[in-house]
């Protein structure tokens, strides 16, 4: 990860614990991954990292309606159905790519 970026993975399998954890994040943008979410380009996604952001990935059955409603943004990684673990890998790769863009590294698609 480029200097100045920190990524942590916290596994919370209980919906009540997840809600409690998210409620402590007053000023942090919460982005929930959801199959009905917004599609973004890499450049658009990189703008999310300009402020502290928490990404929430649901389990096999997705996220509860309450968590989706409380998120600032619903984001779709792909129109394809992705296994939970693969969605995490795709998300981390996109976070890395976005962070390198924001750090001024050249982007081959611009």
N, C-alpha and C positions, 0 to 999 in steps of 0.2 A: 504494500500500500504506500502511496506517496506520503512524504512527510506531512504531518498535521492531520492525518485521518486515522480514526480508530474504528475498528469493526469488532463487535462482540456478538456471539451467538448464545442466546439463552433459551433453553428448551423448557417450555411451560405447557404441560399437557392438560392441565385442569383449567377449564374456562373461567372459573371464579378467581383463580390465582392470576390468570392473564389479565382479567378486568382490573384487579387490584393493582397489579404492576403498572398497567397503562394509566391508571388514574393518578399515579404519582408523577407523571410526565407532563407537568402543567404547560410549559412553553415549547415542548417538543412536537414537531409535526409527526403525526402517525399516518403511515401509508400501509393500507391493507392490501395484500395480493388477493385478487379475486378474478375469476374467469369472466365476469361481466364488467371488469374495470376498464380504464382508459388505456389505449395503446400510446406509446411514446417512442420517439426516436432516441438514440443515445444522447444526442445534444440536449433534447428536452429533459431526459432523465437526469443528466448531469446538473441541471439547474436545481434539482431537489437537494443536492448535497451542499448547496450554498448555505444552508442552515441545518442545524441538528435534526436528524430524521431517524425515526424508528420504523423499520419494516416488519410487518407481522405476516407470517406465513402460516396458514391453517394446516390442519391435518388432512387426512383422506376425505373427510366430509366437509372441508372448508372451515370458514369462520362463522361464528354466530351472527345473527342479524344485528344485534346490539353493537358488537365490535365493528362491523362494517359501517353502521350508521355513525359511529363516533369517530371514525377515521376522517382525516382531512381529505384523503384521496384514496380511491380504489384504483389499483393498477393491475393491468393484465400483462404478464410476461410473454404470453403466446396465445394464439387462437387454438393451438393444439392442447390436448390434455397432457399434462406433465406429471410424472410421479413426484411425490412430495420432496424426496431427496434431490431429484434433478432440478426442481424449481429453486431449491436453495443454492445449488451450484450456479445456475443461470443468474440468479440475483447477485451473488457474490462477484461473479465475473463482470456484471454490468456496473456494480459499485466500483470495482477496480478501474474499469475503463472510464467511467465518469470522473473519478478522482484524478486520473492521469490527464484527462482533458482539462480539468480545472487547474491543474498544476502547470499547464502550458505545454505539455507534450504534444507533438503533432498528431493529428487525427487523419487517418488515410481516407476517410469518407468526405472530408470537407473540401 
